[in-house]
Amino acid sequence: MSTPADPAARGPGGPRGGRPGETTAGGTRSPYLLPRQADPAGAPLRLFCFHHAGGSASSFSGWQPRLGGGVTVVPVQLPGREHRAREPRLHDFARLLDELDEALDPLMDAPYAFYGHSMGGIVAYEMARRRFAQGRTPPRQLLVGACPPPHAPRGDIAPDRVTDEELTAWMTGLGGLPELVLRYPEWLRLAVAVLRDDLRLAHGRAPGPGPGEEPLPVPIRVFAGSSDPLVTPGLAAGWARHTSADFRVFNLPGGHFFHRSAPTIMLRLISSLLAAEYAARS
């Protein structure tokens, strides 16, 4: 996650003016988008990116130049961090989906895909499932990283049963707390508070999908870190039951945050996976 030293992390939340394609259906810019979001109309495919628990949209800050002009990267920012630092964080998963649906639907009028990391993978999946169930256009591909399949029991830490010290040790062991944050108690307290609230949000998700619910007609690609203690390649393979389309698992070097430790390998792979989608549009 970003540190409070980042000016964007201290800035006020709420709507700001933006370029075309950065608005909701009512014409007001959504705070779920970045203040300087690239115009989504500038490429044939839009990639909506959902960050991990305790993280922020800055997790995807280097993706746009590496994925090239065929894709517009649209990082999604949850409240309570970076430019939304003054907004209360959400604890209700259903409300989050409602707000994301309202904010992002106007930008899903062209071919798009989802990427979600860890908690973000479940957010991306539930967004895709909602759109399919309602007869709206689902993503061309669902990409998830370091995320257990929706039917699997949660393997992370219970946010209301641990102390701040235990939560800090757990996240540090996963490689999710930058060394700079650990040096400053005020920054660490904020980081742990954000992480705890995000885990509450994830744990509040209703179990699903239900018995007999139709799998998504969307190709699912799962990325798993070779040394990730939370999501092994074997567990990642369980996503296969959630698609009636093509399915693949890709094993990458690194732990739970391999998108930070091996970005070149991962983004080259994502670029290759998405190339067929936007090549078909050209």
N, C-alpha and C positions, 0 to 999 in steps of 0.2 A: 504494500500500500504506500501511498505518498506520505511524507512526513509533514507535520504542521509547519515546517520551515518553508514549504512550498507556498508561495503567495496564493495560488489557486485554492489551496486547502483551507485558507482562512477567509476567502472571499464569500460574499453573500450569495445565497442560492436564489432560486426564482427565475422567471423568464427573462431572457435578454433578446435583443434584436439579432437577426441572422439573415443569411442569404436564402434565396429560393430553395425550397425542398427541406427547410429546417423548421417547419411550422406544423402545428396540429391542424385538424380539420377546421377549427374555429379561427385560425389565423394567428394564434399566439404561440411563440416559440416554446417548445417543451424543454424543461430543465433536464430531462433524461438524455438530451443531446448535449454535446460539448459546445462551449461558447464559440469556438472557431472550427466547427465541424465542416469538412469539405462538402461541397455541393453533391448530394447523392445522385443528381441527374447527370453527373459528369462521366459515368462509366456504365457499361451494360449490365453489371451485376453489383448488388449491394450486400455486404457482409456485416450483419449485426453481431456485435461481440459483447458477451455478458461476463462480467468479472467474478472472481472467486470471493468467498467469505473473507471479510477483512480487507478486501482489495478495492480497486477503483478503476475507472476507465483508462487511467494512465498505464495500466498493464499492457495496453495495445498501442502505445504511443509510437512505436517504431514500425508498425505493420504496414501502413499505407505505402511508403516508398518501396518496401520489399515485395509487396504484392503487385505493384505496377498499375498501369492505367486501365486494365480491364476490370478492376474491382474498386469500389468505393468502400473503405472501411468505416463503419458506423459504430464507434464504441458507445455503450450504454452506461450511463452513470446513475447508480442508485443514490438516494438522498443520504445526507449525513457525512459527506466526504468531498474533498477538493472544492469545486465551485459550488457545491451544495452543502458545504460544511455547516451552515447555520440552520439547516432544515432537520426536523426530527427524523430519525431512522425508522423504517417500517418494521413491524413485527408480524404482520398479517400477510401470509403468502397469497391468499386470494385477492387481497387488495392490491398487492404488487402486480399481479397479472392484469387486473382491471386497468391500472394506471399505465402499464406498459402497452396494453392493447390500444388504449386511447391515444397514447403518445406516438406509437410507431406505425400504426395502421396506415396513416396517410403516406408513409414512405414505402409501403409494401405494394405499391401499384405497378411495380416493375420486378423483373426477376431478382430474387434475393436468396441468401443462405444465412444460417445461424452458426456461430461458434460460441460455446460456453465452456468456461474452465471451472472445474470442481462444482461449487454451488451453482455457478453460471450455467453449467451443463443441464442441470435439472430445470432451471428457469427457461432455457432455450427449448428443451423438450416439451415443457408444459405449454409454452407459447405455441409451438408447432401443433401440439395435440388439440389445443383450443381452436385454432384456426381450421384445422381439418374437420373437427366435430361440428363446426358452425357452417361448413360448406364454403369457406373462404380459401383463397389460394395459399397452400402451405409453402415452406421454403423448398428450394430446389435440392438442397442438401442440409442435413443436420450434422454438424461437427461438434464433438464433445471431447474434452480432455480432462484426465484425472478425475473422472466422475463415475461413481458406481451406477449400475442400471437402476431405473426407477422402481423396480419391484424388490430390490435388495434391501435388507435391513441397513440402517445407517451405521457406518463403521467409525465415524468420527467421535469427538468428545461431546458429552452432554453439557450444554452451556450453563445450566443452572445448578450443576452438581459439582462444580470445581471452583477453586479460588482463582484470583487474578494470577497468582504465581504459577499455579498449575496450568492455566491456559497459556501463559507466556512460555512455559517450558515446552508444552505440546507444540505450539506453533513454531517456536525456535527450532525444535527437532525436525520439523518438516521443511525448514529453510524459508519460512514465510515472513520472518521479521528481519528487516535489514539491520546490519550492525549499528548504523547511525541511530536508529530508533532506540535500540537497547541502551545507548549511552545516556539518554536524556529521560528522566522519570516522567516528565509531563507528556512527552510524545508517546512514551510507552503506555501510559494510562489511557490516552486517547486511542491508540492502536488496539489495545485489549478491549476497550469498550465497544469499538466498532465491530471487532471480531465477534464478541459475545452476542451483540444484537443481530448480526448476520446469521450466526448459527441458530439463534432462536427463530429467525425467519425461516431458515431451511427446515428446521425440525417441526415447524408448524404446518408444513405442507400436508395436505390430506393424502392418505395412502392411494396409490393408483399406479397403473390403470386398473379398473375394476375387472372382475371375472368376465371373460368373453368379449372384452372390449377390442375392437378391431385395431391391429397394428397400423402404424403410419405407412402410407404409400410413398415414403420419402427415403432415399438412400441415407444410411447412417454410417459415419466414419468416426471411429473412436481412437483416441491417442492415449497411450499408457506409458508412464515412465518405468524404465526397467528396475529402478530401485525405490519405487513409490510404495510405502508400507500400507497405504489406504486403499489403493486401487491397483491390484495386480493385473497383468495381462489376462489371466484366467477369469477374473471377475469382470473385466472390461468386455470379454466375449459374451457376457450375459445380455448385452444390449441387442443381440441378434433377434431376440423374440419381439422386439418393439418395432420392427420394420417388415413390411412385405416386399420391399425393394432390395436393392443391393446393399450388402453389409461388409465392412472391413474393419480390422483392428490393426493399428500401427504401433509398434513398440519403439520408443524413443529413449535415448540415453538420459539419465537423470532421475530425480525424485518427483515429488508431487508438483513442483513448480518448474517442470522441464521447459515450459514456454519462456522462462527467463534464462535457464542455463543452456538450452540448445535452440535458440530462436532461429538460427540460420537453417538448420535441418528441418525444423517444424514448418517454417514459413515457405520453404521450397516445396515441401510436400503439399501444403494447403494450396499453394499457387497451382501446382499440377492438378490437384483434384478439382479446382474451380475452373481451370482453363477450358475444359470442355463445355461448361455452362455458358461462358461469355463468348466463346468462339462460335457457338451455334447462333448467337445473336448478331454477329458481325457479317 
